[in-house]
């Protein structure tokens, strides 16, 4: 049994919270630069240039890429041969608390979702997903999620008879509903299968996959490419100014489901697709 201390987790989560907000992932940065080169519209090209410069300045000055520093989503992959000294959840929350304080990051979480809505003043609690796997490692992915794009995400319980076209139509509806409100170019995750609750988890995981990666099943791989092409033909473009770069990527994650259903979720993210990870 491998021991991992609570303090180690706190320090790593704190670091990841700050780095995720200051440094755009390499795959996203490269996709933005490629989009700038391939864009035909002068206004859209200028917009992409500004986004690239903003990301560069944020990294150089250790400043947030976006003023909305998000609600922290944490994906934990914990080996069954790992023992954490103390509460894993509390260590993660404390890491978020310290990271947002020391990093001068905006605190956006409210305690009660409907009535009181009083700011917790430390950006906790985080949203934590756990996956127990074989081995003695602990993998933590910290993904601060801004709500300008989060509010554009949707889930729908399709019927099996809706078929592939039903999935395509729903994805395109979500993107068109989002339009410029999601601060495009978007990074899009699509979940298909599972249950009402699990499909949204799949969509969020898909959203965090590396740009340029594909589903291992060639049928879904083909669907990813088809949907991304159609989305970039909508003409929404960077910041909604038109052009051919509405989305940088679209990734699909799937899971077996019930014979009577076909859940589909679309997780929308702006170009600031923040995520950093560590393996302990």
SVG drawing of the C-alpha trace seen along z (x, -y; Angstrom):
<svg xmlns="http://www.w3.org/2000/svg" viewBox="-38 -43 45 46">
<polyline fill="none" stroke="black" stroke-width="0.4" points="0.0,0.0 1.5,-3.3 1.0,-6.4 0.4,-9.9 0.2,-12.7 -2.7,-15.2 -0.1,-18.0 1.3,-16.8 -2.2,-16.8 -2.9,-20.3 0.3,-21.7 -0.2,-20.0 -3.8,-21.1 -2.9,-24.7 -0.2,-24.7 -2.5,-23.3 -5.2,-25.8 -2.8,-28.7 -1.0,-27.2 -4.3,-26.2 -5.5,-29.8 -2.2,-31.3 -1.0,-28.9 -3.1,-27.7 -2.6,-24.0 -0.1,-23.5 -2.6,-21.7 -5.1,-24.6 -2.4,-27.2 -1.2,-25.4 -4.8,-25.1 -5.3,-28.8 -2.1,-29.6 -3.1,-27.2 -6.6,-28.7 -5.0,-32.1 -2.9,-30.9 -5.9,-29.2 -8.5,-31.9 -9.6,-33.9 -11.6,-36.6 -9.4,-39.6 -11.6,-40.5 -11.6,-36.9 -7.9,-36.7 -7.4,-39.8 -9.6,-38.4 -7.5,-35.2 -4.3,-37.3 -5.7,-39.1 -6.5,-35.7 -3.0,-34.4 -1.4,-37.6 -3.6,-37.5 -2.6,-33.9 1.1,-34.8 0.8,-37.8 -1.0,-35.7 1.8,-33.1 4.5,-35.8 3.0,-37.8 1.3,-35.0 -2.1,-36.6 -5.4,-34.9 -6.1,-34.1 -9.7,-35.1 -11.3,-37.2 -13.7,-34.3 -11.4,-31.9 -14.1,-29.3 -15.6,-26.8 -12.9,-24.1 -13.7,-20.6 -11.3,-17.9 -11.0,-14.5 -9.3,-12.0 -7.9,-8.7 -6.9,-6.8 -5.2,-3.4 -6.7,-0.8 -3.3,-0.4 -3.1,-4.0 -3.8,-5.3 -4.2,-9.0 -3.4,-10.3 -6.5,-12.2 -9.5,-13.2 -8.8,-13.3 -11.8,-15.6 -10.8,-18.0 -7.2,-18.1 -8.5,-19.0 -10.8,-21.7 -8.0,-23.1 -5.7,-23.1 -8.3,-25.1 -8.8,-27.5 -5.0,-28.2 -4.5,-28.4 -7.3,-30.9 -6.1,-33.0 -2.3,-33.0 -2.9,-33.2 -5.2,-36.3 -7.9,-34.4 -11.5,-35.5 -13.7,-33.6 -17.0,-32.8 -18.7,-30.1 -21.9,-30.8 -23.0,-28.6 -26.7,-28.1 -27.6,-27.8 -31.0,-29.5 -32.0,-31.4 -29.1,-32.9 -26.3,-32.8 -23.7,-34.1 -20.1,-34.0 -18.0,-31.4 -15.0,-33.8 -12.5,-31.0 -14.0,-29.3 -14.8,-26.1 -16.3,-23.6 -14.9,-22.1 -16.7,-19.5 -14.8,-16.2 -15.1,-13.1 -13.5,-9.9 -12.4,-6.9 -10.9,-3.9 -8.3,-2.0 -5.7,0.7 -2.2,-0.4 -0.6,-2.7 -0.7,-6.0 -2.9,-9.1 -3.7,-11.2 -5.4,-14.6 -6.7,-16.8 -7.7,-20.3 -10.1,-22.0 -11.4,-25.5 -14.6,-26.0 -16.0,-29.4 -19.8,-29.7 -20.2,-31.9 -19.6,-28.7 -20.8,-26.3 -24.3,-27.9 -24.4,-27.0 -24.0,-23.2 -27.1,-21.0 -28.3,-17.4 -31.1,-15.5 -32.5,-12.1 -32.9,-11.0 -34.8,-7.9 -33.0,-5.1 -35.2,-5.7 -33.8,-9.2 -30.6,-7.6 -27.4,-9.1 -29.2,-12.0 -30.9,-12.8 -27.4,-13.1 -26.1,-15.3 -29.2,-17.6 -28.9,-18.0 -25.2,-18.8 -25.7,-21.4 -28.7,-22.9 -26.5,-23.4 -23.7,-25.0 -26.1,-27.4 -27.9,-28.2 -24.6,-29.1 -23.4,-31.2 -21.2,-34.1 -22.2,-33.7 -19.8,-30.8 -16.8,-33.0 -15.8,-31.0 -13.7,-29.4 -15.2,-26.6 -13.8,-23.4 -16.6,-20.9 -17.1,-17.6 -20.0,-15.2 -21.1,-12.4 -23.3,-9.6 -24.7,-6.7 -24.8,-5.8 -27.6,-7.5 -28.9,-11.0 -26.2,-11.8 -23.3,-9.8 -23.6,-11.3 -22.7,-14.8 -19.6,-13.4 -18.7,-11.8 -19.1,-15.1 -16.9,-17.0 -14.2,-14.3 -14.4,-14.5 -14.0,-18.2 -10.7,-17.8 -9.2,-15.4 -6.2,-16.7 -7.1,-18.6 -6.4,-16.3 -7.1,-13.1 -10.0,-10.8 -12.4,-8.2 -10.9,-4.7 -13.9,-3.5 -13.6,-4.7 -17.3,-5.3 -17.2,-7.9 -13.9,-9.2 -15.7,-9.9 -18.6,-11.5 -16.2,-13.8 -14.7,-15.0 -18.0,-15.5 -19.5,-17.5 -16.5,-19.7 -16.6,-20.5 -20.3,-21.3 -19.8,-23.5 -17.0,-25.5 -19.4,-26.0 -21.9,-27.8 -20.1,-31.1 -20.2,-32.0 -16.5,-32.4 -14.1,-33.8 -16.1,-35.9 -19.1,-35.6 -17.5,-37.9 -17.8,-35.4 -15.2,-33.2 -14.5,-29.5 -13.1,-29.0 -16.2,-28.4 -14.6,-25.4 -11.1,-24.2 -12.1,-20.6 -15.0,-18.2 -14.4,-15.0 -16.8,-12.2 -16.9,-9.8 -19.3,-6.9 -20.6,-4.4 -23.1,-1.5 -26.7,-2.4 -30.2,-1.0 -32.2,0.5 -34.8,-2.2 -32.6,-5.3 -29.8,-7.2 -28.6,-10.0 -26.6,-12.8 -24.8,-15.7 -22.8,-18.5 -20.3,-20.3 -19.3,-23.7 -16.1,-25.5 -14.6,-28.7 -11.1,-28.8 -9.7,-29.0 -10.0,-25.2 -8.0,-25.2 -6.7,-22.0 -3.6,-20.8 -2.7,-17.4 -0.2,-15.7 0.5,-12.0 1.7,-11.3"/>
</svg>
